[in-house]
């Protein structure tokens, strides 16, 4: 079953899930514990935080923390033994696997 994990606070993660019509659980990791374990963090410098704010994107407000951190877009396929069987993470949010690549990875695990 897919699960999303967001750096946003629970109520903000819920709003995001509703806005994007997410049909699977979207969990909150605003203290970055899970993101640290998977090494999928992108801490922004103050100049980038200010740039985000110019576009009305206040990441600290959404996470309710002042860590200036967003998640690296990532997908992990984890089996019933909690073993990561396939992973994709890239700091460039435009670099993402295709649906076919993900489905192929799932089929190879099954």
N, C-alpha and C positions, 0 to 999 in steps of 0.2 A: 504494500500500500504506500503510495507517495505521502510524504510529509514535508512541509516547508518549514524552515527555521529562519526567523527574521531577527535582526538586531533591534527592531522596534519594540516599544513597550506593548504589553498585551492588547490594550484597547486600540492602539494605532495599528498593530498587526491585523487585528480583526477588521478595522476600517479598510485597510489595504486589500485584504482578502475579499471583502465584499465588493469593493470597487473593481477588482479584477475578475470577479466571478470565480474565485478559486473554489474548487469542489472537494478539496482534501484539507486535512488539518494544517493550519498555519500557526506554528508555535513561536513563542517569544524567547529570545536569548539576549535581553538587553544588557546583561552583565558580561556577555561574550564568552561564557564558559565553553560551550560546544564549539563555537567558531574558533577558539584558541586550540582546542583539541585537534581540529581538522586543518589548522593553519590557513584559514580563509578570511583573513582580516585585512582591511586596507585603511590604515590610519591616515587621515587627511591633515595636511599642514594648515596653518591659520589662513594663508592666502586662498587656498582651495575652499575652506569652510566659508570664507567671506564671499567667494564667487558663487557658491551654492545658495547662500542667503540672498544674493542679488536676484536669483531666480525663484525666490520664495521657498527654498528647500532648506529648512532648519533641521539638520540631522540630529542635533542634540535634543530638540523639542520632541522629535518622534521617538527617540530611544529613551528619553527622560534621564539621560546620562550626559556627562560632558567629556566623553572619551574621543570625540571627533572621529569615530570609526564607522565604516560601512562594511558590508559583507562583500567578499569576492564572489561573483556569480559562480555557483558550484552545483554539481550533481554527483551524488554518491549512490551506488547500488550496493546495498548491504544485505548479506544473506541472514538466514535464521540463526546462524552461529555468531552473528555480529562481526563478520569478516567483510571488510570492504573488498568487493569483487571487481569494481570498475569505478573510476573517478574521472571527473573533468572539472578543472578550476582554472580560470584565467582572469588576470587582473583587468584585461580589456573587456568591458561588458559586451562588446560587439562580437567577441569570439566565443561562440557557443556551438555545441554539437547539434547536428540536425536530428529531427525526430527519427529518421531512419538509422542514424548512428546509435541513438539510445535504444531503439527497439532491437537492433542487432546485438548490442551488449546484453540486453535482458535475455534474449533468446540463447546466447552463448552460455549464460549462467544457468538457465533452466535445463 
